[in-house]
Amino acid sequence: MTKLRSGRDLIARHGETVFNAARRLQGDHPHTPLTRAGFAQADDLGLALRDLLGVRPALTLWSSPAGRALQTLAIIAEHLELDWHRVRTDDRLAEIGMGAWGGRYYADVVGEVGPVITSEGLLLPAPDGEDYPAIAARVSGWLADTADDQGDRLVIMHGISSRVLRGVMTGAAVHRGFSAPIAPGLSQGSIVLVDRGVETVAHVGTGRAPA
């Protein structure tokens, strides 16, 4: 388990995107805009966080640099009456890199190589893509570098990378098939609260895509 912070971490998945709606593999694509459903999910996240934290909470804002994460944060920040421009971004919070599979239709890739999503909602790494130990290494590096952050923080990121981050933070068992700690999956627009290594689900979104 990583070093425990004194503050709490609220870790959220961004809303549905045009890639999700079209059934394309998204991965670390830098900008895939939210759909109307995605904006609605971000809206629900903002309302849930306002109920939980109140207006203008003392939060450090962190996000993946991907446009879809930053769009989601913009809606949340409006609800919380926080300045979106205070956000800090870090490439280590990005989604799993899908290599040559990135941007392609799921159906086309499945037609070539077989199923790419497991029964647990995990994406198989592409031959030239990123594996789960690599994700664990980068998110662990981010946690170590930000361990001295004071107070609560909000982190907006992605389906697969957030599961690994949460797994590292909560000391989850190493997944036998993927050789990294991986937390249970949550739908897009969901948020968890991690407090001293213990996770609780604060809000469950309505999205369905694994990544």
TATAKA-V358054 format. One line per field, one symbol per residue. phi: phi as a letter, one per 20 degrees, with the letter a starting at -180 (. if undefined). burial: + if it has 9 or more other ideal C-beta (glycine too) atoms within 8 Angstrom, else -. Layout:
phi->???
burial->???
//
This chain:
phi->.fgeefeedddceffgdffgfemdfelegfbcffefffffffgfffffffffdnelffceecbgffgffffffffffffeldegfefddbgfeffgfdlffgnefggffffecngdcefemeefffgddeefgffgfffffffffdfegemfbdcdbcffffffgffffdmfffffeclbfcegfcfgnebdddclnddceeadedfcffb
burial->-+----+-+++++++++++++--++++++--++++-++++++++++++++--+---+-++++++++++++++++++++++-+-+--+-++--++++++++++++++--++-----++----++-++--+++++-++-+++++++--+-+-++++++++++++++++++++-+--+--++++++-++++++++++--+-+-+++-+++-+++
//
